Amino acid sequence: MSFQLSEEEGKFLVEIARKAVEEYLKTKKHIRAPESLSKKLLQPCGVFVTINRLENGEKKLRGCIGYPYPTAPLVQAVIDSAINAATQDPRFRPLPQNELDKVVFEVSVLTPPQIVEVKKPKEYPTKIKVGEDGLIVERGMYKGLLLPQVPVEWEWDEEEFLCQCCVKAGLSPDYWLIEGTKVHKFQAIVFEEEKPRGEVKLKALERK
């Protein structure tokens, strides 16, 4: 990945994600990004904010929303995605204020998705890499996205990753094998809190 972020920049993005949610839950207002920021933090980037609840040391998804494509300045995209992940993810009830001390925030900054070129669909598993790539599967009006950390956390191989991305799109698991289904891949830099309001670290995505 050519685009890189420093630990300090990653820490800033995670902290502003939490701050944005805290302020919105209190006042229903969107915070404004600081004016003196590096050019990297202001350039358009795809980004997802993931909120996980910690229960007995295990993470359980509490919300995840973002921008797959670089359509907004990075900091603004993080602010908007964080608020939406906390309040607009249709899979979960909105996050209440009293749950903020039980969740950890994770920010994934994405490279622009690129179409995966193959001669035959069965070649797709050889063109992607678990621990490196995220996927978007698209067929007509159906579209599903999974971040690069997801198959690592679930210990999927490349075929299972493709199947699960089809399921995320609302398709049968084997739709990636059907001509006409489009597969895009992207990479991500991921920063996360180690515990609620805790230290922010760069997350390793390599397969265990």
Long-range contacts (C-beta under 8 A, 24 or more apart in sequence): 1-111, 1-187, 1-189, 3-40, 3-45, 3-109, 3-111, 3-189, 4-189, 5-40, 5-109, 5-189, 5-191, 7-200, 7-201, 7-202, 9-38, 9-40, 9-41, 10-107, 10-189, 10-191, 10-200, 10-202, 11-191, 11-200, 12-41, 13-41, 13-74, 13-75, 13-78, 13-107, 13-109, 13-191, 14-105, 14-106, 14-107, 14-191, 14-192, 14-193, 14-200, 15-200, 16-75, 16-78, 16-79, 16-82, 17-49, 17-78, 17-79, 17-81, 17-82, 17-105, 17-107, 18-82, 18-100, 18-105, 18-193, 18-197, 20-78, 20-79, 20-82, 20-83, 21-51, 21-82, 21-83, 21-85, 21-86, 21-95, 21-100, 21-105, 22-97, 22-100, 24-83, 24-86, 24-87, 25-86, 25-87, 25-95, 25-96, 25-97, 25-100, 26-97, 30-79, 30-80, 30-83, 31-79, 33-73, 33-75, 33-76, 33-79, 37-75, 40-74, 41-73, 41-74, 41-75, 42-73, 42-74, 42-75, 43-70, 43-73, 43-74, 44-70, 44-71, 44-72, 44-73, 44-74, 44-77, 45-70, 45-73, 45-74, 45-77, 45-109, 45-110, 46-70, 46-71, 46-77, 46-109, 46-110, 46-111, 46-112, 46-113, 46-186, 47-74, 47-77, 47-78, 47-81, 47-107, 47-108, 47-109, 47-110, 48-81, 48-107, 48-108, 48-110, 48-147, 48-188, 49-78, 49-81, 49-82, 49-84, 49-85, 49-105, 49-106, 49-107, 49-108, 50-85, 50-105, 50-106, 50-107, 50-108, 50-147, 50-192, 51-82, 51-85, 51-86, 51-95, 51-103, 51-104, 51-105, 51-106, 52-103, 52-104, 52-106, 53-99, 53-102, 53-103, 54-102, 54-103, 54-104, 54-195, 54-196, 59-104, 61-91, 61-92, 62-92, 62-95, 62-99, 62-103, 63-89, 63-91, 63-92, 63-95, 64-89, 64-147, 65-89, 66-108, 66-110, 68-110, 68-113, 68-136, 68-145, 68-186, 69-112, 69-113, 70-110, 70-112, 74-109, 78-107, 100-196, 101-196, 101-197, 102-196, 103-196, 104-192, 104-193, 104-194, 104-195, 104-196, 104-198, 105-192, 105-193, 106-190, 106-191, 106-192, 106-193, 106-203, 107-190, 107-191, 107-192, 108-147, 108-148, 108-149, 108-188, 108-189, 108-190, 109-188, 109-189, 109-190, 110-134, 110-186, 110-187, 110-188, 111-186, 111-187, 111-188, 112-186, 113-184, 113-185, 113-186, 114-184, 114-185, 114-186, 115-182, 115-183, 115-184, 116-183, 116-184, 116-185, 121-176, 121-177, 121-178, 121-179, 121-181, 122-177, 124-158, 124-162, 124-176, 124-183, 125-157, 125-158, 125-159, 125-162, 126-158, 127-185, 128-158, 128-161, 128-162, 128-183, 128-185, 129-158, 130-156, 130-157, 130-158, 130-161, 130-207, 131-205, 131-206, 131-207, 132-187, 132-205, 133-185, 133-186, 133-187, 134-185, 134-186, 134-187, 134-188, 135-161, 135-162, 135-165, 135-183, 135-184, 135-185, 135-186, 136-165, 136-183, 136-184, 136-185, 136-186, 137-162, 137-165, 137-166, 137-168, 137-169, 137-171, 137-175, 137-176, 137-181, 137-182, 137-183, 138-169, 138-181, 138-182, 138-183, 138-184, 139-169, 139-171, 139-175, 139-178, 139-180, 139-181, 139-182, 142-169, 142-170, 142-171, 143-169, 144-168, 144-169, 144-170, 144-171, 147-188, 147-190, 148-186, 148-187, 148-188, 148-190, 148-205, 149-188, 149-190, 149-203, 149-205, 152-205, 152-206, 152-207, 152-208, 155-208
